[in-house]
Structure formats: structure tokens, C-alpha cells
Amino acid sequence: RAEQIVVKTAVQPQAGQVRTVEEQMDLAFRRLDEVLQVAGGSIHSALRIEGYLADTAYSKAFNDAYQRYFEGVAVPPCRFNFQVTFANPKMYVEISAIAAI
């Protein structure tokens, strides 16, 4: 079965913690993997990854995180990046994925 999952990064205003772009990218991919594991798969079950970025300048950080999480995967999921405006200006990335579980 195919499922679509959206993962938002954690900006924790209650703790006053603002994560860097790189930390938010890593957190988004890590959370995606955790959600897919609960569903019976893993990040390697992803067929398509969409990265919603606050600025196209963050594309390198997104691609670096993508490479780390899919290193060694024979056929990694296709990926797309889009620039969007988030309601919270401290949020830099959101990931949407379609996975076969």
C-alpha cells in the first residue's frame, strides 16, 4: 500500500530553541524514518520526497541530508524541492513523502 506522510521540523518556541537549517533538515529526515518505521517500513520505503524550503538557498542542505539518508540505496526516491513561505519564519523545511509499505 502507498501512504503519504508529511513531516514538519521542530521549532520549539516554548524552549526558545531555534534549530539551524542543517539541524532542521536532519530532524525532518530522521522523523520521516521514525514515522515510516512505526508504519512497518523505513525511510528506504519512500518512493517520492518533496522538500518545502523557506529559501532556495537551503537546497544544498536538503540535498546533503538526502544523500546521507539514502547513501547506498540502489534506487533512491525521486525528489523535488519547492520554495514556500511558512507561517513561522523560524521554520526552514517541511518534508512530504509517498512510501510503499
LOMIRO-923479 format. One record per atom (N, C-alpha, C, O, CB): residue in one letter; z, x, y negated. Coordinates in steps of 0.02 Angstrom, whole numbers. Last residue first. Glycine has a CB too. Layout:
BEGIN
{res: A	z: Z	x: X	y: Y};
...
// end
This chain:
BEGIN
{res: I	z: 86	x: 223	y: -35};
{res: I	z: 147	x: 233	y: 4};
{res: I	z: 142	x: 195	y: 69};
{res: I	z: 188	x: 196	y: 110};
{res: I	z: 210	x: 210	y: -35};
{res: A	z: -4	x: 293	y: -159};
{res: A	z: -12	x: 260	y: -94};
{res: A	z: 49	x: 276	y: -52};
{res: A	z: 62	x: 334	y: -35};
{res: A	z: -79	x: 283	y: -59};
{res: A	z: 17	x: 266	y: -335};
{res: A	z: 30	x: 304	y: -274};
{res: A	z: 17	x: 261	y: -212};
{res: A	z: 26	x: 200	y: -214};
{res: A	z: 103	x: 329	y: -274};
{res: I	z: -9	x: 293	y: -501};
{res: I	z: -27	x: 248	y: -446};
{res: I	z: -20	x: 291	y: -383};
{res: I	z: -48	x: 346	y: -379};
{res: I	z: -100	x: 218	y: -453};
{res: A	z: 95	x: 316	y: -644};
{res: A	z: 63	x: 341	y: -584};
{res: A	z: 45	x: 284	y: -537};
{res: A	z: 80	x: 233	y: -534};
{res: A	z: 108	x: 392	y: -548};
{res: S	z: 131	x: 369	y: -806};
{res: S	z: 116	x: 313	y: -763};
{res: S	z: 78	x: 340	y: -703};
{res: S	z: 34	x: 383	y: -710};
{res: S	z: 74	x: 258	y: -802};
{res: I	z: 248	x: 445	y: -912};
{res: I	z: 200	x: 453	y: -857};
{res: I	z: 193	x: 386	y: -820};
{res: I	z: 242	x: 353	y: -805};
{res: I	z: 222	x: 509	y: -808};
{res: E	z: 271	x: 497	y: -1076};
{res: E	z: 284	x: 445	y: -1026};
{res: E	z: 230	x: 454	y: -974};
{res: E	z: 173	x: 470	y: -990};
{res: E	z: 283	x: 371	y: -1059};
{res: V	z: 338	x: 605	y: -1202};
{res: V	z: 295	x: 592	y: -1144};
{res: V	z: 320	x: 532	y: -1105};
{res: V	z: 380	x: 518	y: -1101};
{res: V	z: 292	x: 653	y: -1099};
{res: Y	z: 424	x: 616	y: -1310};
{res: Y	z: 361	x: 652	y: -1312};
{res: Y	z: 313	x: 634	y: -1256};
{res: Y	z: 253	x: 645	y: -1262};
{res: Y	z: 373	x: 725	y: -1310};
{res: M	z: 538	x: 546	y: -1419};
{res: M	z: 508	x: 540	y: -1352};
{res: M	z: 438	x: 569	y: -1355};
{res: M	z: 397	x: 550	y: -1397};
{res: M	z: 506	x: 465	y: -1328};
{res: K	z: 579	x: 542	y: -1545};
{res: K	z: 604	x: 599	y: -1505};
{res: K	z: 579	x: 596	y: -1434};
{res: K	z: 596	x: 638	y: -1393};
{res: K	z: 680	x: 600	y: -1506};
{res: P	z: 536	x: 425	y: -1603};
{res: P	z: 500	x: 486	y: -1619};
{res: P	z: 523	x: 548	y: -1581};
{res: P	z: 491	x: 600	y: -1584};
{res: P	z: 505	x: 500	y: -1693};
{res: N	z: 518	x: 280	y: -1518};
{res: N	z: 568	x: 332	y: -1530};
{res: N	z: 531	x: 397	y: -1543};
{res: N	z: 498	x: 423	y: -1499};
{res: N	z: 617	x: 339	y: -1469};
{res: A	z: 397	x: 218	y: -1502};
{res: A	z: 444	x: 189	y: -1549};
{res: A	z: 498	x: 239	y: -1567};
{res: A	z: 522	x: 241	y: -1624};
{res: A	z: 475	x: 125	y: -1519};
{res: F	z: 255	x: 328	y: -1495};
{res: F	z: 314	x: 298	y: -1465};
{res: F	z: 360	x: 270	y: -1519};
{res: F	z: 361	x: 294	y: -1575};
{res: F	z: 352	x: 350	y: -1422};
{res: T	z: 85	x: 326	y: -1493};
{res: T	z: 142	x: 328	y: -1538};
{res: T	z: 200	x: 292	y: -1505};
{res: T	z: 194	x: 233	y: -1487};
{res: T	z: 125	x: 296	y: -1608};
{res: V	z: -19	x: 434	y: -1393};
{res: V	z: 9	x: 370	y: -1411};
{res: V	z: 64	x: 380	y: -1463};
{res: V	z: 86	x: 437	y: -1475};
{res: V	z: 36	x: 332	y: -1349};
{res: Q	z: -155	x: 508	y: -1311};
{res: Q	z: -107	x: 513	y: -1366};
{res: Q	z: -85	x: 444	y: -1386};
{res: Q	z: -126	x: 399	y: -1396};
{res: Q	z: -137	x: 552	y: -1427};
{res: F	z: -170	x: 535	y: -1138};
{res: F	z: -185	x: 494	y: -1196};
{res: F	z: -133	x: 508	y: -1250};
{res: F	z: -74	x: 518	y: -1235};
{res: F	z: -185	x: 418	y: -1176};
{res: N	z: -241	x: 610	y: -995};
{res: N	z: -192	x: 614	y: -1050};
{res: N	z: -216	x: 569	y: -1107};
{res: N	z: -276	x: 567	y: -1122};
{res: N	z: -183	x: 687	y: -1074};
{res: F	z: -255	x: 596	y: -820};
{res: F	z: -281	x: 580	y: -886};
{res: F	z: -224	x: 588	y: -935};
{res: F	z: -167	x: 574	y: -920};
{res: F	z: -311	x: 508	y: -888};
{res: R	z: -298	x: 651	y: -655};
{res: R	z: -251	x: 643	y: -711};
{res: R	z: -289	x: 631	y: -776};
{res: R	z: -345	x: 653	y: -786};
{res: R	z: -207	x: 705	y: -718};
{res: C	z: -297	x: 630	y: -478};
{res: C	z: -334	x: 636	y: -542};
{res: C	z: -283	x: 624	y: -598};
{res: C	z: -233	x: 591	y: -588};
{res: C	z: -394	x: 586	y: -545};
{res: P	z: -189	x: 726	y: -370};
{res: P	z: -212	x: 663	y: -401};
{res: P	z: -252	x: 676	y: -464};
{res: P	z: -242	x: 726	y: -499};
{res: P	z: -152	x: 617	y: -417};
{res: P	z: -256	x: 861	y: -267};
{res: P	z: -206	x: 832	y: -313};
{res: P	z: -233	x: 768	y: -345};
{res: P	z: -294	x: 756	y: -346};
{res: P	z: -188	x: 883	y: -368};
{res: V	z: -285	x: 906	y: -118};
{res: V	z: -320	x: 860	y: -163};
{res: V	z: -268	x: 828	y: -210};
{res: V	z: -240	x: 776	y: -194};
{res: V	z: -360	x: 804	y: -123};
{res: A	z: -193	x: 1005	y: -73};
{res: A	z: -265	x: 1012	y: -62};
{res: A	z: -306	x: 968	y: -110};
{res: A	z: -355	x: 991	y: -139};
{res: A	z: -283	x: 993	y: 10};
{res: V	z: -67	x: 1080	y: -164};
{res: V	z: -90	x: 1016	y: -137};
{res: V	z: -166	x: 1019	y: -133};
{res: V	z: -200	x: 1034	y: -182};
{res: V	z: -67	x: 955	y: -183};
{res: G	z: -29	x: 1196	y: -228};
{res: G	z: -39	x: 1199	y: -156};
{res: G	z: -62	x: 1134	y: -125};
{res: G	z: -75	x: 1132	y: -65};
{res: G	z: 23	x: 1220	y: -124};
{res: E	z: 56	x: 1111	y: -354};
{res: E	z: 33	x: 1176	y: -330};
{res: E	z: 28	x: 1174	y: -254};
{res: E	z: 74	x: 1152	y: -219};
{res: E	z: 82	x: 1233	y: -352};
{res: F	z: 104	x: 1001	y: -417};
{res: F	z: 50	x: 991	y: -369};
{res: F	z: 20	x: 1056	y: -343};
{res: F	z: -34	x: 1057	y: -314};
{res: F	z: -5	x: 948	y: -400};
{res: Y	z: 202	x: 1045	y: -505};
{res: Y	z: 219	x: 993	y: -456};
{res: Y	z: 165	x: 982	y: -403};
{res: Y	z: 180	x: 956	y: -350};
{res: Y	z: 233	x: 928	y: -492};
{res: R	z: 134	x: 1142	y: -583};
{res: R	z: 194	x: 1160	y: -544};
{res: R	z: 208	x: 1108	y: -489};
{res: R	z: 224	x: 1127	y: -433};
{res: R	z: 255	x: 1165	y: -591};
{res: Q	z: 32	x: 1065	y: -642};
{res: Q	z: 15	x: 1120	y: -597};
{res: Q	z: 75	x: 1140	y: -554};
{res: Q	z: 66	x: 1153	y: -494};
{res: Q	z: -9	x: 1181	y: -638};
{res: Y	z: 109	x: 979	y: -723};
{res: Y	z: 67	x: 951	y: -670};
{res: Y	z: 51	x: 1006	y: -619};
{res: Y	z: 56	x: 994	y: -559};
{res: Y	z: 1	x: 923	y: -699};
{res: A	z: 161	x: 1072	y: -813};
{res: A	z: 207	x: 1035	y: -768};
{res: A	z: 167	x: 1007	y: -709};
{res: A	z: 190	x: 1010	y: -652};
{res: A	z: 243	x: 978	y: -807};
{res: D	z: 40	x: 1110	y: -875};
{res: D	z: 83	x: 1160	y: -842};
{res: D	z: 130	x: 1126	y: -792};
{res: D	z: 138	x: 1150	y: -736};
{res: D	z: 123	x: 1201	y: -894};
{res: N	z: -3	x: 989	y: -930};
{res: N	z: -43	x: 1021	y: -878};
{res: N	z: -3	x: 1074	y: -840};
{res: N	z: -11	x: 1081	y: -780};
{res: N	z: -105	x: 1052	y: -908};
{res: F	z: 100	x: 968	y: -1025};
{res: F	z: 88	x: 919	y: -973};
{res: F	z: 50	x: 952	y: -915};
{res: F	z: 69	x: 943	y: -857};
{res: F	z: 48	x: 859	y: -1000};
{res: A	z: 83	x: 1081	y: -1106};
{res: A	z: 147	x: 1071	y: -1071};
{res: A	z: 139	x: 1021	y: -1014};
{res: A	z: 167	x: 1031	y: -960};
{res: A	z: 202	x: 1047	y: -1121};
{res: K	z: -47	x: 1052	y: -1152};
{res: K	z: -34	x: 1113	y: -1113};
{res: K	z: 31	x: 1106	y: -1074};
{res: K	z: 33	x: 1124	y: -1015};
{res: K	z: -32	x: 1174	y: -1159};
{res: S	z: -28	x: 933	y: -1225};
{res: S	z: -70	x: 933	y: -1165};
{res: S	z: -57	x: 994	y: -1122};
{res: S	z: -56	x: 989	y: -1060};
{res: S	z: -143	x: 930	y: -1184};
{res: Y	z: 33	x: 928	y: -1346};
{res: Y	z: 77	x: 932	y: -1287};
{res: Y	z: 37	x: 933	y: -1222};
{res: Y	z: 67	x: 935	y: -1168};
{res: Y	z: 125	x: 873	y: -1287};
{res: A	z: -62	x: 905	y: -1440};
{res: A	z: -38	x: 974	y: -1434};
{res: A	z: 7	x: 983	y: -1374};
{res: A	z: 19	x: 1040	y: -1352};
{res: A	z: -1	x: 995	y: -1499};
{res: T	z: -74	x: 770	y: -1446};
{res: T	z: -119	x: 805	y: -1400};
{res: T	z: -100	x: 879	y: -1393};
{res: T	z: -122	x: 911	y: -1346};
{res: T	z: -191	x: 799	y: -1424};
{res: D	z: 80	x: 686	y: -1444};
{res: D	z: 35	x: 729	y: -1482};
{res: D	z: -10	x: 765	y: -1431};
{res: D	z: 14	x: 787	y: -1379};
{res: D	z: 74	x: 780	y: -1527};
{res: A	z: 145	x: 605	y: -1358};
{res: A	z: 154	x: 590	y: -1429};
{res: A	z: 106	x: 631	y: -1472};
{res: A	z: 92	x: 612	y: -1529};
{res: A	z: 226	x: 605	y: -1450};
{res: L	z: 57	x: 549	y: -1214};
{res: L	z: 87	x: 604	y: -1252};
{res: L	z: 91	x: 585	y: -1326};
{res: L	z: 46	x: 554	y: -1353};
{res: L	z: 46	x: 668	y: -1244};
{res: Y	z: 52	x: 493	y: -1057};
{res: Y	z: 50	x: 467	y: -1126};
{res: Y	z: 90	x: 516	y: -1168};
{res: Y	z: 151	x: 522	y: -1160};
{res: Y	z: 80	x: 393	y: -1130};
{res: G	z: -38	x: 528	y: -918};
{res: G	z: 13	x: 555	y: -962};
{res: G	z: 2	x: 527	y: -1032};
{res: G	z: -51	x: 536	y: -1062};
{res: G	z: 10	x: 632	y: -963};
{res: E	z: -62	x: 463	y: -761};
{res: E	z: -80	x: 456	y: -831};
{res: E	z: -23	x: 482	y: -873};
{res: E	z: 34	x: 461	y: -865};
{res: E	z: -97	x: 381	y: -849};
{res: I	z: -123	x: 500	y: -603};
{res: I	z: -68	x: 512	y: -650};
{res: I	z: -96	x: 503	y: -721};
{res: I	z: -147	x: 533	y: -738};
{res: I	z: -36	x: 584	y: -641};
{res: R	z: -160	x: 444	y: -442};
{res: R	z: -181	x: 447	y: -511};
{res: R	z: -119	x: 455	y: -555};
{res: R	z: -69	x: 420	y: -546};
{res: R	z: -222	x: 384	y: -532};
{res: L	z: -97	x: 456	y: -322};
{res: L	z: -171	x: 457	y: -322};
{res: L	z: -198	x: 468	y: -393};
{res: L	z: -252	x: 496	y: -402};
{res: L	z: -199	x: 392	y: -293};
{res: A	z: 49	x: 522	y: -248};
{res: A	z: 14	x: 498	y: -308};
{res: A	z: -61	x: 506	y: -302};
{res: A	z: -85	x: 558	y: -278};
{res: A	z: 39	x: 535	y: -371};
{res: S	z: 114	x: 581	y: -148};
{res: S	z: 83	x: 517	y: -132};
{res: S	z: 42	x: 490	y: -190};
{res: S	z: 4	x: 442	y: -183};
{res: S	z: 136	x: 465	y: -112};
{res: H	z: 181	x: 687	y: -199};
{res: H	z: 116	x: 702	y: -168};
{res: H	z: 81	x: 639	y: -143};
{res: H	z: 24	x: 642	y: -118};
{res: H	z: 125	x: 750	y: -110};
{res: I	z: 301	x: 636	y: -233};
{res: I	z: 254	x: 646	y: -288};
{res: I	z: 184	x: 660	y: -260};
{res: I	z: 133	x: 647	y: -293};
{res: I	z: 277	x: 704	y: -333};
{res: S	z: 321	x: 525	y: -92};
{res: S	z: 342	x: 581	y: -134};
{res: S	z: 291	x: 587	y: -190};
{res: S	z: 243	x: 548	y: -194};
{res: S	z: 347	x: 648	y: -92};
{res: G	z: 388	x: 382	y: -10};
{res: G	z: 335	x: 433	y: -18};
{res: G	z: 363	x: 494	y: -52};
{res: G	z: 421	x: 512	y: -43};
{res: G	z: 276	x: 404	y: -57};
{res: G	z: 483	x: 283	y: -11};
{res: G	z: 458	x: 306	y: 53};
{res: G	z: 402	x: 357	y: 49};
{res: G	z: 372	x: 373	y: 100};
{res: G	z: 435	x: 249	y: 92};
{res: A	z: 543	x: 249	y: -128};
{res: A	z: 494	x: 201	y: -102};
{res: A	z: 464	x: 223	y: -35};
{res: A	z: 425	x: 187	y: -5};
{res: A	z: 438	x: 191	y: -153};
{res: V	z: 615	x: 362	y: -153};
{res: V	z: 652	x: 301	y: -137};
{res: V	z: 605	x: 249	y: -106};
{res: V	z: 626	x: 210	y: -63};
{res: V	z: 685	x: 273	y: -201};
{res: Q	z: 507	x: 445	y: -186};
{res: Q	z: 546	x: 458	y: -125};
{res: Q	z: 586	x: 397	y: -104};
{res: Q	z: 591	x: 382	y: -45};
{res: Q	z: 592	x: 518	y: -136};
{res: L	z: 468	x: 391	y: -308};
{res: L	z: 422	x: 386	y: -251};
{res: L	z: 458	x: 401	y: -185};
{res: L	z: 441	x: 371	y: -134};
{res: L	z: 363	x: 434	y: -260};
{res: V	z: 579	x: 427	y: -386};
{res: V	z: 562	x: 356	y: -376};
{res: V	z: 517	x: 347	y: -316};
{res: V	z: 526	x: 301	y: -276};
{res: V	z: 527	x: 327	y: -439};
{res: E	z: 569	x: 568	y: -379};
{res: E	z: 629	x: 533	y: -355};
{res: E	z: 614	x: 460	y: -340};
{res: E	z: 634	x: 433	y: -288};
{res: E	z: 686	x: 539	y: -406};
{res: D	z: 444	x: 592	y: -441};
{res: D	z: 455	x: 612	y: -372};
{res: D	z: 515	x: 574	y: -342};
{res: D	z: 511	x: 550	y: -285};
{res: D	z: 466	x: 687	y: -367};
{res: L	z: 476	x: 545	y: -570};
{res: L	z: 422	x: 514	y: -531};
{res: L	z: 431	x: 529	y: -457};
{res: L	z: 425	x: 484	y: -416};
{res: L	z: 353	x: 538	y: -556};
{res: R	z: 573	x: 637	y: -605};
{res: R	z: 592	x: 567	y: -596};
{res: R	z: 538	x: 529	y: -556};
{res: R	z: 554	x: 487	y: -515};
{res: R	z: 603	x: 532	y: -663};
{res: R	z: 492	x: 751	y: -616};
{res: R	z: 548	x: 750	y: -568};
{res: R	z: 569	x: 678	y: -553};
{res: R	z: 580	x: 660	y: -496};
{res: R	z: 608	x: 791	y: -595};
{res: F	z: 407	x: 714	y: -720};
{res: F	z: 379	x: 727	y: -654};
{res: F	z: 433	x: 725	y: -600};
{res: F	z: 422	x: 699	y: -545};
{res: F	z: 343	x: 796	y: -652};
{res: A	z: 504	x: 701	y: -824};
{res: A	z: 460	x: 645	y: -805};
{res: A	z: 431	x: 655	y: -735};
{res: A	z: 431	x: 608	y: -696};
{res: A	z: 403	x: 637	y: -857};
{res: L	z: 559	x: 830	y: -829};
{res: L	z: 601	x: 773	y: -811};
{res: L	z: 558	x: 713	y: -789};
{res: L	z: 575	x: 679	y: -741};
{res: L	z: 645	x: 753	y: -870};
{res: D	z: 450	x: 904	y: -874};
{res: D	z: 479	x: 919	y: -809};
{res: D	z: 521	x: 859	y: -785};
{res: D	z: 517	x: 841	y: -727};
{res: D	z: 523	x: 982	y: -813};
{res: M	z: 432	x: 845	y: -1001};
{res: M	z: 378	x: 844	y: -952};
{res: M	z: 406	x: 854	y: -882};
{res: M	z: 390	x: 817	y: -836};
{res: M	z: 325	x: 900	y: -967};
{res: Q	z: 555	x: 873	y: -1062};
{res: Q	z: 536	x: 803	y: -1051};
{res: Q	z: 479	x: 798	y: -999};
{res: Q	z: 479	x: 753	y: -958};
{res: Q	z: 514	x: 770	y: -1117};
{res: E	z: 549	x: 1012	y: -1067};
{res: E	z: 602	x: 979	y: -1028};
{res: E	z: 584	x: 907	y: -1013};
{res: E	z: 596	x: 883	y: -958};
{res: E	z: 669	x: 983	y: -1064};
{res: E	z: 440	x: 1028	y: -1155};
{res: E	z: 436	x: 1054	y: -1087};
{res: E	z: 489	x: 1021	y: -1042};
{res: E	z: 474	x: 1004	y: -984};
{res: E	z: 446	x: 1130	y: -1087};
{res: V	z: 492	x: 969	y: -1272};
{res: V	z: 431	x: 942	y: -1241};
{res: V	z: 428	x: 964	y: -1168};
{res: V	z: 415	x: 923	y: -1124};
{res: V	z: 367	x: 966	y: -1279};
{res: T	z: 672	x: 960	y: -1258};
{res: T	z: 610	x: 990	y: -1282};
{res: T	z: 552	x: 956	y: -1247};
{res: T	z: 560	x: 919	y: -1199};
{res: T	z: 609	x: 1066	y: -1270};
{res: R	z: 782	x: 822	y: -1290};
{res: R	z: 751	x: 870	y: -1245};
{res: R	z: 688	x: 897	y: -1276};
{res: R	z: 654	x: 864	y: -1315};
{res: R	z: 735	x: 837	y: -1177};
{res: V	z: 924	x: 794	y: -1375};
{res: V	z: 852	x: 787	y: -1381};
{res: V	z: 821	x: 841	y: -1337};
{res: V	z: 834	x: 900	y: -1347};
{res: V	z: 827	x: 793	y: -1456};
{res: Q	z: 1075	x: 712	y: -1374};
{res: Q	z: 1035	x: 763	y: -1340};
{res: Q	z: 961	x: 747	y: -1348};
{res: Q	z: 938	x: 693	y: -1330};
{res: Q	z: 1053	x: 767	y: -1266};
{res: G	z: 1173	x: 627	y: -1412};
{res: G	z: 1143	x: 668	y: -1464};
{res: G	z: 1097	x: 722	y: -1436};
{res: G	z: 1081	x: 771	y: -1470};
{res: G	z: 1197	x: 700	y: -1505};
{res: A	z: 1216	x: 541	y: -1323};
{res: A	z: 1245	x: 607	y: -1316};
{res: A	z: 1218	x: 654	y: -1371};
{res: A	z: 1239	x: 711	y: -1376};
{res: A	z: 1230	x: 637	y: -1247};
{res: Q	z: 1142	x: 432	y: -1359};
{res: Q	z: 1214	x: 424	y: -1357};
{res: Q	z: 1249	x: 492	y: -1351};
{res: Q	z: 1306	x: 499	y: -1373};
{res: Q	z: 1234	x: 380	y: -1298};
{res: P	z: 1009	x: 472	y: -1345};
{res: P	z: 1038	x: 470	y: -1412};
{res: P	z: 1114	x: 464	y: -1411};
{res: P	z: 1147	x: 487	y: -1458};
{res: P	z: 1009	x: 413	y: -1451};
{res: Q	z: 924	x: 552	y: -1242};
{res: Q	z: 990	x: 523	y: -1236};
{res: Q	z: 1025	x: 522	y: -1304};
{res: Q	z: 1065	x: 566	y: -1319};
{res: Q	z: 1032	x: 562	y: -1185};
{res: V	z: 777	x: 525	y: -1175};
{res: V	z: 804	x: 548	y: -1238};
{res: V	z: 871	x: 514	y: -1240};
{res: V	z: 875	x: 452	y: -1239};
{res: V	z: 757	x: 531	y: -1303};
{res: A	z: 696	x: 547	y: -1031};
{res: A	z: 761	x: 529	y: -1058};
{res: A	z: 773	x: 564	y: -1124};
{res: A	z: 780	x: 625	y: -1127};
{res: A	z: 817	x: 546	y: -1009};
{res: T	z: 535	x: 472	y: -1005};
{res: T	z: 581	x: 528	y: -1009};
{res: T	z: 645	x: 507	y: -1043};
{res: T	z: 648	x: 456	y: -1077};
{res: T	z: 549	x: 587	y: -1048};
{res: K	z: 483	x: 349	y: -889};
{res: K	z: 495	x: 369	y: -958};
{res: K	z: 544	x: 427	y: -958};
{res: K	z: 588	x: 431	y: -916};
{res: K	z: 522	x: 310	y: -1001};
{res: V	z: 362	x: 304	y: -776};
{res: V	z: 422	x: 344	y: -785};
{res: V	z: 427	x: 364	y: -858};
{res: V	z: 381	x: 394	y: -885};
{res: V	z: 422	x: 406	y: -738};
{res: V	z: 294	x: 176	y: -682};
{res: V	z: 297	x: 206	y: -748};
{res: V	z: 364	x: 241	y: -755};
{res: V	z: 417	x: 212	y: -741};
{res: V	z: 288	x: 152	y: -804};
{res: I	z: 188	x: 148	y: -545};
{res: I	z: 255	x: 165	y: -568};
{res: I	z: 250	x: 196	y: -636};
{res: I	z: 206	x: 237	y: -649};
{res: I	z: 292	x: 213	y: -518};
{res: Q	z: 104	x: 47	y: -432};
{res: Q	z: 102	x: 80	y: -497};
{res: Q	z: 173	x: 88	y: -522};
{res: Q	z: 212	x: 41	y: -521};
{res: Q	z: 58	x: 40	y: -548};
{res: E	z: 54	x: 67	y: -262};
{res: E	z: 103	x: 44	y: -311};
{res: E	z: 91	x: 81	y: -377};
{res: E	z: 70	x: 139	y: -377};
{res: E	z: 175	x: 55	y: -286};
{res: A	z: -28	x: 20	y: -115};
{res: A	z: -30	x: 57	y: -178};
{res: A	z: 19	x: 25	y: -226};
{res: A	z: 24	x: -36	y: -231};
{res: A	z: -102	x: 59	y: -208};
{res: R	z: 0	x: 42	y: 59};
{res: R	z: 0	x: 0	y: 0};
{res: R	z: 0	x: 44	y: -62};
{res: R	z: 26	x: 100	y: -60};
{res: R	z: 60	x: -48	y: 0};
// end
